[in-house]
């Protein structure tokens, strides 16, 4: 969909409540009246079930300079008996987050968590006639609540309303809870769609006019993967699912995505009427060259069917990818189509996360970044991620000020991709991995640790760079006959938003004025000015 035709749903117009705003071509999260970048970490699935278990974890999170914890809220613990809600655990853990000056993004483990309904309360699980489960293409039931069961939606929605009402009462002034993820990695397994009789009946009916109207209005702006599927069957605008989209698992997935989106949107819409925090959904990514339901959970908020989710999920603020695959740039490019803001709520906690955090926050001007199982580290004070988060925390006011204006970018470099070229106004900046210099001992290694950086242009010739493992050189795009040099280079830090110089860099530290450099094992911020000469 064209940018001008779709705006990100604004979750609140009250500036004293966390909300999303449009700034230029990007979306900002506003918390406590200021732009906020989520420097996050998601807890392992069971850590937030116990105040005692969390006691040793809070200091780890602070040692890594997090400002936000992504933590589950479990339907089974919150509503152990139908209609009787227990928020004691949640209240105690919110208090602990406040003690440690941490924000929370709550993950609603309701109807679905990683496709399954394992976090549904026992009274839901045991009453399968009232709360029907999906059936696969062989007629087998699985522990997955069917989105076609009205009682399933009603029960989840009532619980979510109770949660949002409690958040409103508990946190209406504090703003500790800044967003809510509704469900977790929705998707159909082990077939592409539900084959319950209720689902089969819907499948034989005509495609809802609501979806067709959306597609007709935005035909030329649809993502190419979806456009191709619709086009191969003649862009039909009436008929059953198979008549409009053709027979096969692709149609099964589109059908299922629509009903997942409508189910989830109903929950989000109800929750926002009570307490309109930003709300999003996340996805387990589709494995290339595999069938939906077999190789990946079918019909989640995935890039090739994001138009279906946008059509059915108007109240959902954005769709987010969970990363356990390589090639982050490829997937982020897909998820930033259709004006979808980028937020990464999960990434495998590995040696690449520090560089990827810098890259995604810089290049995509994302809402934030969050490795999964953040508490699993044994040496939190030594984590490179913590060093990066410390830099981004200092840079946040500067980044927020220049968001959406073409003044911010980021790089992610390794041995396979050793350089990136960035354009800022009259200047072209060539950013290379510091190992290309050959000056570091690890430069001769078969593999290079990834390097990453955020660059911000604050005036025509003034820049800030924050990161690790990069070398920057310059050209004048407006007048290539001129040579661009470094007028000034400073290493420093921001203290309460004010730049403080720690070192004036020159001589060997700039290779006698040839480049701006931060070695791989260093994490720092530099401010530099350029000038041109004949």
N, C-alpha and C positions, 0 to 999 in steps of 0.2 A: 504494500500500500504506500502511496506517495506520502512523504513527510508532512506535507501541508494538509493531508486528509485525515491523518490519525495523530492525535495527541496522546501522550501517556496519561492515563487517568490520574488526576491530582487527588491525593488521598485526604488532604485537609487544607482548608484555606486559612486555618488558624496558625499563626506563626509561632505560637507557644507549644505546638504539638509536632512531632516528627512528620514530615511530609515531603513530597517530591515536587520539584519545580522544573520548568524548562528554562535553560539558559543557553542562548545561541542554539547550536545543533546538538547539545547534550542535555542530559537530565541530571539534576543534583538532588542529593538527599540533604535535607535541612534538619538539623537537630539543635535544639536550644538556640534557635535564630541564627545559626551559622552553617556554612557548608560542612558536611561530614563525610569523610571517606572511611568505610568500614575496614579497619585493620584487624581482621578477625581470625578466629579459629573455631572449627566445629568440634564439639566433644564427641567421643565415642558414644555409641547408641545408649549405653546403660549407665554412664557416669552420673547423669543428672537425676538419678533415682534416689540419691542418698546424700544428705547433708554431711554425714560423716565421711563418705568416700570423697566428696569434693574438697574436704579441708586441705588436703595436700596438693590439690590441683590449682587452687586460686593463686598461690605464690608463683607457680610455673607460668601461668598466663601473664602475670604482671612482669615476670622476668623477660618475657618475649615481647614486651611492649604492645600487647594487644589493647585495643580500645573497645572491642566488642567480642562477645562469646555467642556462638550459635548453639542453642541448647534445646533438646526436645521437650515437649510437653506431651504426656502419654495419656491417651483417652482412657485406657484400662485403669490407670491409677487415679485419674481425675473424677471418673464416674464409675466407681466400683459397683454401685447399685443404680439401677435406672432412676434417673431424676434426682439422685443424691450426689452432690458434688463435694469433693474434698480438695481444697486449695492450700492446705497447710504446708505441704512440701514445696510447692511453688512459691509461696510467700516467704518461707525461710531462705530459699535459694536466691530470690530476688533481693532480699536484705543483704545476703552475702555479696552479691554482685555490687550493690551500692557501697558496701564497706570497702571494696577493692576498686571503686571508681571505674567500673566496667559497665558498658551498655550490653543489652541482650537482644538478640533476634531469636524469637521463639519458633520452633519447628513443630507444627501440629501433626503429631503421629495419630491420625484419626482413622478414616476408612482404609487408607493405604500407606504403607511404608515399604519402599522398595518393591512395589507391586502388590505385596502381600497385605493381609489384614490381621497380622499377628498382634497388633496393638489395640485391636477392638476389645471392649470389655467382655468378660466371660458370659454375661447375660445376652450379649449379641452372638457370640460364637456358638452357644449351645442351642439357640432357637433358630435353626436353619430354615424352618418354614416361614417364620416371620421376617427373617433377615437372610434372603437368598444369596447364595454364592454363584460365581460364574461356573459355566461348564465349557470345557474345551471342545475341539472339533470331533472328539471321540466320545463325548457325553460324560466325561469324568468331571467331578467337582474338585475344586481347589480352595485353599484358604484365602480366597479373594472375594470380597463383597462385590456383588454385581451392581454397576451403576444404574441398572434398570429397575432395581428394587426401590420403590418409593419409601418403604420403611427404613432402608439403609440411609438414604439421604436425610430423612426427617430426624433420625437419631443423631447422626453426625452433626447436622445443622444446629440442633438444639444444644448439643454439647459445645459447639463452637461459639454460639451466642452466649452461653454461660461463661465461657473463657473470656470473651471480649468484654462482657459486662464486668467481670472481676478485674481484668486489666484496667478498665476505665476507673474503677473505684480505688484500686491499689496504686495505680501509676499515673493518674490523670495529671498530677502536678510534677512528679519527679522525672518522667520521661526516661526511665531506665530501659524500658522495652521500646525499641525503635522501629521494628518491622516484625511481620509474622509470615512465615512460610506455611502455606496451606497444603496439607498432605506432604508426602515425600516420595519422589521418583515414581509417580503414577505410571502404570503401564501394564498391559495385558500379557499374561503367560498362561500356558505354553503355546497358545494359538494366537492368530492375529486379532481375533475378536471373540467376544462372548457368544456362546451358542445355547445359552439358556432359552427356554421357550419365549420368555418375555423379550429377549434380545432378537430372536428370530422373527418375532412379530414386527418389531420396529424395523428390521432389516428389509422386510417385504413392503414396507410403506414408502411413500414418496419422500425424497430428500426435503427436509424442512425449508420453507420459503425463506426463513431468516438466514440460513447459510447461503442459499442460492442468490439472494439479493446482495449479500456481501460480496460474493464472487463476481457477480455481474458488474457491480459498481466499481470493482477494483481489478478487473480482468487483466489489464496490461501491467499492473503493479504486483501481481502475485509472484511468489518466489518461483524460479524456473522449474524446480522439481515438481511442484504441484501443478503449475501451468501445463507442463508436459502431460501429466496423467489425465487431466481434464481434457486437454486438446486432443489426445489420442482417441478419445471417444466422441469427438465432435463438438465440444463445448456445449453440451446439452443443458438446458435450463429447466427441464421438467422430467419427472420420472422417478423410479426407484433408485436406490443406491447403485445397483449394478447397471441400470439403464443409463444413468448419468456418468458414472465413472468407470464402467466396465467390470468384468468379472475377474476375481483374483484377490490375492492378499493385500494388494495396495488399496483396493476399495474397502476390504475388511478393516484395514487400519484407519482409513479416513472416517468410516462409520463410527468406529470405537472412539476415535479422538473427539468427535463431535459430542458424544454423550459423556465422556470424561470431562470435557471442558464445561459443558452445561451444568453438570453435577457440582464441579468444583466452584464454578462461578456463582452458583446459588449460595454456597456456603460463604464465599468471600463477600458477596453482596449483603447477606444477612449480618455478617460480622461488622462490616463498615457502617451499617446503619446505627450500630451501637457505639463503636469506637473506631474511627476511620484511619487506622495506621496504614502505611504502605503494606501491601500483601502481594506475594508472588508465588510462583510454582517452579519446581526444579525438575530436571530430567536426567535419567540414565541414558547416555548417548547411544545412538544406533551404530552397531558394528557394520562397516562397509561389506557389501556383497553377502549379506545374510538376510534371512527372511524375518519379518516382524513376528514376534512371539517366540521364535525359535532362537535367533541369534541375538536378540535384544528385546526388552519389554516394549511391546507394540503400543502405539497410539499415545505415548506421553507427549509433553510439550517439546517436540523435536523440530529441528530446523526445516525438514522437508514438508512438515504438516503444520508449520507455525501459523499459516493463514487460517486453518480450521480452528486452532486454539484462540487466535485473535478474534475470530468471528463469534465464537461461542463463549469467550471469556472476557467480555468488555469491562468487567469490574476488576480483573486481575491486572496489576500494575506492570508486570514484566515476566518473561520466561527466562529461566536460568539454566546453564549447563553445569553438570557435575563432571569433573575431569579425572578420568583414569586411563585416558588414551594420550599418546603423544600428539604433536602438531597442534598446539594450542591456538596458533594464529588462524589456522584453517577454520576451526570450530567457532572462534570468536567472530570471525568475519561473517559466518553464517548467522550467528545469533544477534548481530547488530543490524541485520536487515529489518525492514518494516518499522524503523524508528524504535526498535526494542532496546531499552537500556541494558547495558551489560553489568551483571553482578555474578561473581563466581563464589557460590556458597560452599562448594566442596572441590578440593583438589587433593590428590594423593600427597601425603606429607613426605616429600622426598627432597633430594638435593637441588631440585630445580625451582622450588617455590619462591625463593627470595628474588631471583631474577624475573620470574614470571609475574610476581606481584608488581614490580616496577614497570614491566612492559605493559601489562593490561591497564594499570592505573594511568599510565602516561599515554600510550597509543590510542586506547579506546576511551579514555577519560571515564573509566568505569566507576561504579558505585562502591566497589571494594573487592576484597579477596579473602579467602578463608580456607586454609588447609584442613583436611579431615583428621580426626583423632589427634588433635593438637596436643593433648596431654601425654601422648605416648613418648615424647622425648625424655631422655634421662639427663640431659645437660641443657636446660632451657636458656641459661645465661650465655651459652656458646652458639646458639642457633643463629645462622645468618639471617633468617627471617626476622628475628628480633632487631637486628642491626638495620635492616631495611625499614621495618616499621617505625623505628626511631627517626629515620630520615624523613619518611613520608609524613609523620606526625608534625614535624617542624615545617614541612612544605605545604601542609594543607591549606592555610589561609591564602598563600600565593597561588596554588593550583585553583582553589575555589574562585578567586578573583578573575582568573584568566580562562576559566572553563568556556568551552563552546565558541571560541573565537579564532581557532586555528593557530593558537599560540603554544600549544602543549603537544608533546609527542613522547614516545618511548621506544626503546630498542630491546631486543632479545637476541643475543649473539652466542654462537658456539663455533666449533671447528667446521661444521657444515655450512653455517651461515656466518661468515666472519665480519660482514659489514652491512650497514644500512645507510641510505642517503635520505636526509630530512631537509625539507624546504621551509624556511621561515622568512617571509618577506623577500628582501633583496639577497638573502644569504642562503647558500647551500651548505649544510653541515654533513660531513662524512664521518660517521661514527663506526669505529672498528673495535674488535676485541683486542684487549691490551696484549694478548699473546702474539698478535701479529708483529709486535715489535721484537719479539724474541728475547726480551730482557729478563723475564721471570723464569725461575727454574722449571716450573710446570709447563712452559711453552712447548717443550719437546715431547710432552705426553701424547699418547695416541688419541686420547679424548681430552677435550677441554671442558672444564666446568663452565656452565653458562654464565654470561655476563648480562647485566641489565642496567638500565638507567631511565630516568625521567628528565626531559629537557623542557624548560619554560622560557619563552621569549617575553621579556618585560618591557622592552623598548626596541627601537629599530636595531640597535647594536648591542643590547644588554641581554644576557642569558644567565639562567641558573641550571646547573646539572647536578643531579643526585643519583648516586648509584655505585657501581663497582665493576671493574674490569673493562674500562672503555678508554678509547683515544679519539679525540675530536679534532678534525681539521676543517678548513673553511674555504669557500669560494664566493665571489661576488657574482650573483646571477644577473643583476642589472647591467653591470659593466665588466664583462670577463677580462677586459684588458688590464684591469686593476688587480693587484695582489692584496689579499686580506690577511691582516696580522692581528696579534693580540695586543690590545692597548693596556689591559689590566686583567689579572687573574688572582682571585682570592679564595682561600679555603676558610670556611666559617660555619656558623650555625645560626638558627633563628631562636631568639629568646623572647617569648611573648610577642611574636610577630615581627620583631626587629632584628635585622641582620647584624651579626657581630663577627668581625674579622678575627680569625685565629692566626692565619699566616698569609702574608703576601707571597704569591708564587711567581717565580721567575727562574732564570738560569736552567739548571738541570731539571727542575720540576716542570718546566714547560718545553724542554728540549730546545732551550735558547729561543723561545718564542714561536716554535713550530707547531705546537699542539697543546690542547688541554687534556690532562691524563689523570685517571684514577686506576690504580692497579687492582688486580682481581681480589686480593685479600684485604683491600681497604674499602671502607664504606664511608663516604663523605659527601659534602655539598660544596660546590664551587660556584662563585659568581664571576663571570668574565665579560669583558667588553671587547668588541672588535673595531678595527678601523681599516681603511683602504689606502694603498699608496701605489704610485705609478711604477 
